[in-house]
Amino acid sequence: MSEDRKMYKCTCSECKKETEVPFEPAADRDVFCKECYQKKQQK
């Protein structure tokens, strides 16, 4: 991942932890931290 990539602060929809994502979060979509995202992918 590029170090100059813009990161956006947001709150995980699952655990409510503060996190950063490499895209601008849309208000109508859930955003997950790395841990919660990985859990959802395993299901």
Residue pairs with C-beta under 8 A, 6 or more apart in sequence:
1 22
5 22
6 22
7 20
7 21
7 22
8 20
8 21
8 22
8 23
8 24
8 25
9 18
9 19
9 20
10 18
10 19
10 20
10 21
10 25
10 31
11 17
11 18
11 19
11 31
12 18
12 19
12 31
12 32
12 33
12 36
13 30
13 31
13 32
13 36
14 30
14 32
14 33
14 36
14 39
14 40
15 33
15 35
15 36
17 33
19 31
19 32
19 33
19 34
21 31
25 31
32 40
